[in-house]
Amino acid sequence: MGSALLLGLVKHGWAKPEDLHVVEPDAGRRLVLRSTVDKVSIGCETVVGVDAVIAVKPKDVDIVLPALTTAEAPRVLSIAAGIRCEVLEAGLPEGTPVLRCMPNTPALVGQGAAAVAAGSSASADDLDWAAGILKAVGTVETVAEADLDAVTGLSGSGPAYLFRLAEVMISAGVEQGLTAQMAHRLTCQTLLGAATMLASSDGHPEALRAQVTSPGGTTAAGLAVLEEADFEGLVGRVISAAVQRSRELGRIPKN
């Protein structure tokens, strides 16, 4: 997710590449990033006195906070799933503005969906700074921190659900006689077109579904199978599982 956000910010002009610095302790990963993002400073040392974004696994947050303290980061935005603002604040100098967000990987193509919440010391200006980063690569909602677990399960993990749907649609198309390449193209455009219609429509998804579902027609036959399989319940369980895992990550004990 950190790489997607970095690439999206550079691609969509949030900042000049030379104004950004990435701290990456893994030498192999540094080589990959340097070959992917031109002119961005990438090393293993933090830079003193600059705004910071925490883009690490939740279990690694305890390693990052002392480094940010030493670097005197004036404010911090975290994308580490599940790690609460109060935990971040406790590991940083008192009064450090902390913000927490959940973006998603379509930030890489400027179509991200994110939400951000402010910690106890964050001002309106700090919130605007964080939102500005996220808006550079998509849309952003300002939420209460208590809602970020739900955001994580819905939009943070959501692209993977759609990619999985695409996988099985392509496979089903091949089973019905299409070539893999044709099934891939048709699936991608179908999902893109439907999402575009949904985003540009003033109506509810239910209304769009009704418009394309003729009684006794092909779409109705397909939807009937989804309903028989408790599609709504399945999607609810999928999102609930991701939300629960986000909550669990916030309770990971310190090493």
Disulfide bonds with the S-S distance in Angstrom:
none
